[in-house]
Amino acid sequence: MAKEQIKELSEERTIERINLQLRAQHFALMVSVTLLILTGLALLYRESALGRLLIALEGGFEARGTIHRVAAGLLMATAFYHLLYILFSRQGHEEFMQMLLTPQDFKDYAATVLYDLGVRAHKPQCARYSYREKFQYWAFAFFVIVMIISGFILWFHDWFFGILPKWAFDVAIAVHSGTGTLLLIVLTLWHLYLVHLRPGRFPIDWSFWDGKISEKQLYEEHPLEYQQLKEKGIL
C-alpha cells in the first residue's frame, strides 16, 4: 500500500478484534496473576522492608495467605475455562489454531532481528498473531502449568506428605518461587512493554478492555489480517 493510502486509513474507525470471551478471560488472568505476584513477593521477601510493606498493605500475614489462595483458585478456574473454551467453542478452537507455532514464526523472528539491526529494509508481514504473541502465549501457558502443579503441592502439603519425599517439597518451593520471579521479570514486564509502554502505545492500549483496534493500527501491525478482512468485506 502506498504511503498516501496509508495516511487515509482511519484512526477513528475501529474493528472489534478481541471478543468479549477472550477479554473476560484476560481480565481474570490479569487480576489473579497480579495478586499472586504481590502476595508471593510479600512472602518471599518477608524479612525485607518491601516485604513488610506489602504484608501490611495486604492486611497482615494471614490475610496475605488467604488472598494468595483465592487468587490461585481464580487462576486455576480461568485456566480450566480457557481449556473448555478451546475444546468446545468453535471460535475458541479457531483462535487456538492460529496460536500454534509454525516454521514461518521462526523465520519472522529472524527477519525482525535483521530489520532491527538495519540489515533488512522491511519488517516481516504479520497475520492475526505474530511470533511475539505466540511466544508470550505458550511461555505463559507453560509457567501457569508449573505454578499450578507446584502451588497445589504446597497448598495441600499435609496430604502430599504421605506420598512424596521431603526433597519433593524443597523442589516445589524452589520451582514455585523461581517461576513466580521469572513470570514477573520476563513475561509480565515484557508483556506490559510490548502492549502498553512501547512507542505508539504509551501510556496504555485500551484494546484489552473494549477489544477494538483502529483500522490504521491494524494495517500497520497486522497487515496480513487487514488484507484478509478487506477480502472478506469486513473492512
C-alpha positions as a LaTeX table, in Angstrom:
\begin{tabular}{lrrr}
\hline
Residue & $x$ (\AA) & $y$ (\AA) & $z$ (\AA) \\
\hline
Met1 & 0.00 & 0.00 & 0.00 \\
Ala2 & 1.26 & 3.46 & $-0.94$ \\
Lys3 & 2.11 & 6.00 & 1.74 \\
Glu4 & $-0.77$ & 8.22 & 0.58 \\
Gln5 & $-3.22$ & 5.37 & 1.06 \\
Ile6 & $-1.82$ & 4.56 & 4.49 \\
Lys7 & $-2.37$ & 8.16 & 5.58 \\
Glu8 & $-6.01$ & 7.84 & 4.50 \\
Leu9 & $-6.59$ & 4.91 & 6.86 \\
Ser10 & $-8.77$ & 5.99 & 9.73 \\
Glu11 & $-7.62$ & 6.05 & 13.34 \\
Glu12 & $-11.20$ & 6.66 & 14.43 \\
Arg13 & $-12.83$ & 3.80 & 12.51 \\
Thr14 & $-12.35$ & 0.69 & 14.64 \\
Ile15 & $-13.00$ & $-3.02$ & 14.47 \\
Glu16 & $-13.58$ & $-5.42$ & 17.38 \\
Arg17 & $-10.53$ & $-7.63$ & 17.22 \\
Ile18 & $-10.80$ & $-9.31$ & 20.65 \\
Asn19 & $-14.21$ & $-10.74$ & 21.57 \\
Leu20 & $-15.85$ & $-10.48$ & 24.99 \\
Gln21 & $-14.98$ & $-14.09$ & 25.89 \\
Leu22 & $-11.26$ & $-13.52$ & 25.42 \\
Arg23 & $-11.37$ & $-10.14$ & 27.17 \\
Ala24 & $-13.08$ & $-11.67$ & 30.22 \\
Gln25 & $-10.51$ & $-14.48$ & 30.37 \\
His26 & $-7.66$ & $-12.00$ & 30.01 \\
Phe27 & $-9.10$ & $-9.80$ & 32.78 \\
Ala28 & $-9.42$ & $-12.77$ & 35.16 \\
Leu29 & $-5.86$ & $-13.82$ & 34.32 \\
Met30 & $-4.59$ & $-10.26$ & 34.84 \\
Val31 & $-6.26$ & $-9.95$ & 38.26 \\
Ser32 & $-5.19$ & $-13.38$ & 39.51 \\
Val33 & $-1.56$ & $-13.10$ & 38.35 \\
Thr34 & $-1.21$ & $-9.57$ & 39.77 \\
Leu35 & $-2.50$ & $-10.68$ & 43.18 \\
Leu36 & $-0.33$ & $-13.80$ & 43.13 \\
Ile37 & 2.79 & $-11.79$ & 42.31 \\
Leu38 & 2.16 & $-9.19$ & 45.03 \\
Thr39 & 1.30 & $-11.73$ & 47.74 \\
Gly40 & 4.08 & $-14.06$ & 46.59 \\
Leu41 & 6.69 & $-11.29$ & 46.76 \\
Ala42 & 5.47 & $-10.40$ & 50.25 \\
Leu43 & 6.15 & $-13.97$ & 51.40 \\
Leu44 & 9.41 & $-14.41$ & 49.52 \\
Tyr45 & 10.88 & $-11.13$ & 50.84 \\
Arg46 & 9.03 & $-11.04$ & 54.18 \\
Glu47 & 12.21 & $-10.05$ & 56.06 \\
Ser48 & 12.82 & $-7.01$ & 53.85 \\
Ala49 & 11.25 & $-3.57$ & 54.08 \\
Leu50 & 9.38 & $-4.20$ & 50.81 \\
Gly51 & 8.02 & $-7.50$ & 52.09 \\
Arg52 & 6.85 & $-5.98$ & 55.38 \\
Leu53 & 5.19 & $-3.11$ & 53.49 \\
Leu54 & 3.36 & $-5.48$ & 51.16 \\
Ile55 & 2.20 & $-7.66$ & 54.04 \\
Ala56 & 0.90 & $-4.57$ & 55.86 \\
Leu57 & $-0.96$ & $-3.40$ & 52.74 \\
Glu58 & $-2.42$ & $-6.87$ & 52.31 \\
Gly59 & $-3.89$ & $-6.84$ & 55.81 \\
Gly60 & $-1.35$ & $-8.97$ & 57.65 \\
Phe61 & 0.33 & $-12.32$ & 57.15 \\
Glu62 & $-2.85$ & $-14.43$ & 57.48 \\
Ala63 & $-4.80$ & $-12.19$ & 55.14 \\
Arg64 & $-1.91$ & $-12.37$ & 52.66 \\
Gly65 & $-2.20$ & $-16.15$ & 52.62 \\
Thr66 & $-5.96$ & $-16.00$ & 52.09 \\
Ile67 & $-5.61$ & $-13.54$ & 49.19 \\
His68 & $-2.90$ & $-15.73$ & 47.63 \\
Arg69 & $-5.09$ & $-18.86$ & 47.80 \\
Val70 & $-8.16$ & $-17.06$ & 46.43 \\
Ala71 & $-6.07$ & $-15.70$ & 43.54 \\
Ala72 & $-4.67$ & $-19.19$ & 42.93 \\
Gly73 & $-8.23$ & $-20.54$ & 42.76 \\
Leu74 & $-9.14$ & $-17.84$ & 40.24 \\
Leu75 & $-6.07$ & $-18.68$ & 38.14 \\
Met76 & $-6.94$ & $-22.40$ & 38.09 \\
Ala77 & $-10.58$ & $-21.66$ & 37.24 \\
Thr78 & $-9.51$ & $-19.34$ & 34.41 \\
Ala79 & $-7.08$ & $-21.91$ & 33.01 \\
Phe80 & $-9.76$ & $-24.64$ & 33.16 \\
Tyr81 & $-12.34$ & $-22.40$ & 31.49 \\
His82 & $-9.83$ & $-21.45$ & 28.79 \\
Leu83 & $-9.29$ & $-25.14$ & 28.09 \\
Leu84 & $-13.05$ & $-25.71$ & 27.80 \\
Tyr85 & $-13.29$ & $-22.65$ & 25.53 \\
Ile86 & $-10.66$ & $-24.13$ & 23.23 \\
Leu87 & $-12.20$ & $-27.62$ & 23.17 \\
Phe88 & $-15.90$ & $-26.87$ & 22.92 \\
Ser89 & $-16.16$ & $-23.44$ & 21.27 \\
Arg90 & $-15.74$ & $-23.05$ & 17.52 \\
Gln91 & $-14.37$ & $-19.54$ & 17.96 \\
Gly92 & $-12.05$ & $-20.66$ & 20.75 \\
His93 & $-10.75$ & $-23.54$ & 18.66 \\
Glu94 & $-10.10$ & $-21.22$ & 15.70 \\
Glu95 & $-8.23$ & $-18.76$ & 17.93 \\
Phe96 & $-6.13$ & $-21.59$ & 19.37 \\
Met97 & $-5.24$ & $-22.94$ & 15.94 \\
Gln98 & $-3.94$ & $-19.51$ & 14.98 \\
Met99 & $-1.77$ & $-19.55$ & 18.11 \\
Leu100 & 0.10 & $-22.69$ & 17.05 \\
Leu101 & 3.74 & $-22.06$ & 16.21 \\
Thr102 & 4.78 & $-22.61$ & 12.61 \\
Pro103 & 8.16 & $-22.51$ & 10.81 \\
Gln104 & 7.14 & $-19.09$ & 9.47 \\
Asp105 & 7.13 & $-17.66$ & 13.02 \\
Phe106 & 10.81 & $-18.51$ & 13.44 \\
Lys107 & 11.57 & $-17.03$ & 10.00 \\
Asp108 & 9.69 & $-13.87$ & 11.04 \\
Tyr109 & 11.70 & $-13.70$ & 14.25 \\
Ala110 & 14.98 & $-13.93$ & 12.32 \\
Ala111 & 13.74 & $-11.35$ & 9.82 \\
Thr112 & 12.78 & $-8.97$ & 12.65 \\
Val113 & 16.25 & $-9.26$ & 14.18 \\
Leu114 & 17.79 & $-8.43$ & 10.81 \\
Tyr115 & 15.39 & $-5.49$ & 10.43 \\
Asp116 & 16.30 & $-4.17$ & 13.90 \\
Leu117 & 19.98 & $-4.43$ & 13.01 \\
Gly118 & 19.41 & $-2.46$ & 9.81 \\
Val119 & 20.28 & $-5.38$ & 7.54 \\
Arg120 & 16.74 & $-5.84$ & 6.23 \\
Ala121 & 14.73 & $-2.96$ & 4.74 \\
His122 & 11.22 & $-4.10$ & 5.73 \\
Lys123 & 9.61 & $-5.72$ & 8.73 \\
Pro124 & 8.02 & $-9.15$ & 8.18 \\
Gln125 & 4.28 & $-9.15$ & 7.42 \\
Cys126 & 2.24 & $-10.36$ & 10.41 \\
Ala127 & $-1.14$ & $-12.10$ & 10.39 \\
Arg128 & $-3.59$ & $-12.11$ & 13.32 \\
Tyr129 & $-0.92$ & $-13.30$ & 15.75 \\
Ser130 & 2.76 & $-12.65$ & 15.24 \\
Tyr131 & 5.57 & $-14.68$ & 16.75 \\
Arg132 & 5.59 & $-12.22$ & 19.70 \\
Glu133 & 2.02 & $-13.04$ & 20.75 \\
Lys134 & 2.57 & $-16.75$ & 20.18 \\
Phe135 & 5.81 & $-16.85$ & 22.19 \\
Gln136 & 4.11 & $-14.97$ & 25.04 \\
Tyr137 & 1.06 & $-17.25$ & 24.97 \\
Trp138 & 3.00 & $-20.51$ & 25.09 \\
Ala139 & 5.55 & $-19.26$ & 27.62 \\
Phe140 & 2.75 & $-18.01$ & 29.85 \\
Ala141 & 0.87 & $-21.31$ & 29.47 \\
Phe142 & 3.98 & $-23.27$ & 30.48 \\
Phe143 & 4.64 & $-21.07$ & 33.51 \\
Val144 & 0.99 & $-21.26$ & 34.62 \\
Ile145 & 1.02 & $-25.07$ & 34.47 \\
Val146 & 4.25 & $-25.19$ & 36.50 \\
Met147 & 2.87 & $-22.70$ & 39.04 \\
Ile148 & $-0.39$ & $-24.64$ & 39.44 \\
Ile149 & 1.32 & $-28.01$ & 39.96 \\
Ser150 & 3.96 & $-26.73$ & 42.39 \\
Gly151 & 1.45 & $-24.48$ & 44.18 \\
Phe152 & $-1.03$ & $-27.35$ & 44.56 \\
Ile153 & 1.63 & $-29.47$ & 46.26 \\
Leu154 & 2.47 & $-26.65$ & 48.68 \\
Trp155 & $-1.19$ & $-25.78$ & 49.31 \\
Phe156 & $-2.13$ & $-29.36$ & 50.27 \\
His157 & 1.24 & $-30.27$ & 51.78 \\
Asp158 & $-0.34$ & $-32.23$ & 54.66 \\
Trp159 & $-1.89$ & $-34.69$ & 52.22 \\
Phe160 & 1.16 & $-34.86$ & 49.92 \\
Phe161 & 3.48 & $-35.53$ & 52.87 \\
Gly162 & 2.07 & $-39.05$ & 52.91 \\
Ile163 & 3.06 & $-39.83$ & 49.33 \\
Leu164 & 6.01 & $-37.57$ & 48.45 \\
Pro165 & 9.56 & $-37.46$ & 49.89 \\
Lys166 & 10.86 & $-34.37$ & 51.69 \\
Trp167 & 13.05 & $-33.30$ & 48.78 \\
Ala168 & 9.95 & $-33.04$ & 46.55 \\
Phe169 & 8.69 & $-30.17$ & 48.70 \\
Asp170 & 12.06 & $-28.42$ & 48.56 \\
Val171 & 11.91 & $-28.69$ & 44.78 \\
Ala172 & 8.30 & $-27.45$ & 44.74 \\
Ile173 & 9.22 & $-24.39$ & 46.84 \\
Ala174 & 12.23 & $-23.56$ & 44.65 \\
Val175 & 10.29 & $-24.06$ & 41.42 \\
His176 & 7.27 & $-22.08$ & 42.65 \\
Ser177 & 9.25 & $-19.06$ & 43.85 \\
Gly178 & 11.68 & $-19.14$ & 40.92 \\
Thr179 & 8.92 & $-19.45$ & 38.33 \\
Gly180 & 6.99 & $-16.63$ & 40.01 \\
Thr181 & 10.05 & $-14.38$ & 39.80 \\
Leu182 & 10.56 & $-15.25$ & 36.11 \\
Leu183 & 6.88 & $-14.63$ & 35.49 \\
Leu184 & 7.27 & $-11.14$ & 36.90 \\
Ile185 & 10.57 & $-10.20$ & 35.27 \\
Val186 & 10.46 & $-11.88$ & 31.89 \\
Leu187 & 6.81 & $-12.21$ & 30.97 \\
Thr188 & 4.84 & $-9.57$ & 32.83 \\
Leu189 & 7.28 & $-6.68$ & 32.27 \\
Trp190 & 7.94 & $-7.81$ & 28.68 \\
His191 & 4.22 & $-8.11$ & 28.02 \\
Leu192 & 3.49 & $-4.72$ & 29.58 \\
Tyr193 & 6.15 & $-3.08$ & 27.43 \\
Leu194 & 5.02 & $-4.66$ & 24.16 \\
Val195 & 1.33 & $-3.98$ & 24.75 \\
His196 & 1.25 & $-0.66$ & 26.60 \\
Leu197 & 4.62 & 1.05 & 27.06 \\
Arg198 & 6.40 & 0.89 & 23.71 \\
Pro199 & 6.36 & 3.86 & 21.32 \\
Gly200 & 2.99 & 4.24 & 19.65 \\
Arg201 & 1.15 & 2.53 & 22.50 \\
Phe202 & 2.21 & 4.55 & 25.57 \\
Pro203 & 0.67 & 5.04 & 28.11 \\
Ile204 & $-1.99$ & 2.37 & 27.55 \\
Asp205 & $-3.67$ & 0.37 & 24.80 \\
Trp206 & $-7.38$ & 0.10 & 25.62 \\
Ser207 & $-7.99$ & $-2.85$ & 23.30 \\
Phe208 & $-7.64$ & $-5.17$ & 26.32 \\
Trp209 & $-10.81$ & $-3.50$ & 27.68 \\
Asp210 & $-13.04$ & $-2.91$ & 24.65 \\
Gly211 & $-11.36$ & $-5.27$ & 22.19 \\
Lys212 & $-11.21$ & $-2.60$ & 19.50 \\
Ile213 & $-8.33$ & $-1.55$ & 17.28 \\
Ser214 & $-8.17$ & 1.25 & 14.71 \\
Glu215 & $-8.07$ & 0.47 & 11.02 \\
Lys216 & $-4.69$ & 2.17 & 10.73 \\
Gln217 & $-3.16$ & 0.29 & 13.66 \\
Leu218 & $-4.50$ & $-2.98$ & 12.28 \\
Tyr219 & $-2.81$ & $-2.36$ & 8.93 \\
Glu220 & 0.48 & $-1.26$ & 10.48 \\
Glu221 & 0.78 & $-4.12$ & 12.97 \\
His222 & $-1.14$ & $-6.97$ & 11.30 \\
Pro223 & $-1.14$ & $-6.27$ & 7.55 \\
Leu224 & $-1.98$ & $-9.85$ & 6.53 \\
Glu225 & $-5.01$ & $-9.89$ & 8.81 \\
Tyr226 & $-6.01$ & $-6.50$ & 7.43 \\
Gln227 & $-5.82$ & $-7.88$ & 3.90 \\
Gln228 & $-7.93$ & $-10.93$ & 4.86 \\
Leu229 & $-10.63$ & $-8.71$ & 6.39 \\
Lys230 & $-10.63$ & $-6.49$ & 3.31 \\
Glu231 & $-11.11$ & $-9.51$ & 1.05 \\
Lys232 & $-13.99$ & $-10.71$ & 3.22 \\
Gly233 & $-15.63$ & $-7.28$ & 3.02 \\
Ile234 & $-15.45$ & $-6.71$ & 6.78 \\
Leu235 & $-13.36$ & $-3.55$ & 6.28 \\
\hline
\end{tabular}
